[in-house]
Amino acid sequence: MDILILLGTMVVCFLIGMPIAYALAMAAIVGAMWIGIPLEALMLKISDGVSKVAMLTIPFFVLAGAIMAEGGMARRLVAFADVLVGFTRVRGGLSVVNVLATTFLSGISGSAVADTSAIGSVMIPQMERTGYPRVFATNLTISSSVQALLVPPSHNAVLYSLATGGTISISALFMAGVFPGLLLGFSLIILCLVIAYREGHPQGQSVPVKDAIKISIDAAWGLVTLVIILGGILGGIFTAIEAGAVACMWAFFVTMFIYRDYRWRDLPVLLHRTLRTVAMVMTLIACASSVGYIMALTQMPAKLTAFFLSISSNKYVILFMINILLLLLGTLVDMAPSILIATPILLPVMQNFGVNPVHFGMIMLLNLGIGLCHPPVGSILFVGCAVGKVSIEEVMRRIWPFYAVMFIVLMFVTYVPEISLWLPGHVLR
């Protein structure tokens, strides 16, 4: 009954249109009153939820990603990817450029929505001009943007770390996301090449050597951000928080003094937008902490473990069931609240079945990322359709091969833990 009261209040608040953060807080208050917990204890948990030093990672990486995504970095990365692919003159080369440019930008922005908007606004019109169907270009942009949820500096990996109570290292999650993100990108490239030969997409065009050198030098300034984030953490030069601060300063320097595509008078608007994003995320985290506290008191994880054990004791069967559950959750609830709600419930269950918390983090991020590409909530889908100027109905009719590839990658990430655990296990000893 305790669990029913807590979850029932949350669902009712969702259905009447209450903002998610307030719905979580209301559920926690009703749950606390039901089990007889003083509301003062709940307020302390809300305060504790945003009192961690690790919280600084979020504003630093959000601001760095926003500056680089809006300051001309996307256009330069597309040109650089075109240089790399152009030498092969492969059929469907421009679709490979799309995926590769998104991979580069993912390692800078940490945001799938930002990648969809930045890369899509450049690549979708360019692909259509050279003979690609606009719907195909939009679907590819939407699907490849999921990489940003996995590769460092993924904002959602930071949220997962915070949702675990800070017990999982942000650096370990960053390293764990590298291979799953690259696997997703590589799989989408294979799909692009298959579709290109089947549907006769145009061949890639090589870039003259003189132009290629200029483009590579121009893009190198932005790619240094990747070196700062990964090299700094792997080399033990600074922590993930410090990496975010340094990346933020470097992004500002490159955008405003090297590229100079962004106007100074637009900077306050960008800062205001970033502060709004950070404030919403912090409020979500604070309210989700109170819900996690009530869940722990009602022993929800233990009861859920017993429920799954009553169905099957096979870890692989349970993992498949959790995948289906997370895929459904990802289509119904946005990613940040999904992570903050589901982690305190499902992580103890997974640990009881012997699943590494870092590995489970990658499973959760990929599941929820796929959900963002599907209605009714799918923020990546909606942004992609808006940028590509196509209807959701047109996209949904042609996106199924991309869903299939993402699901296959999800199964590999789920059932081959070393894809996620090998890199952090070898570089973060």
Summary of the structure (lengths in Angstrom):
residues: 429
radius of gyration: 21.7
end to end distance: 44.4
largest distance: 72.9
contacts: 1598
relative contact order: 0.15
helix: 81%
strand: 0%
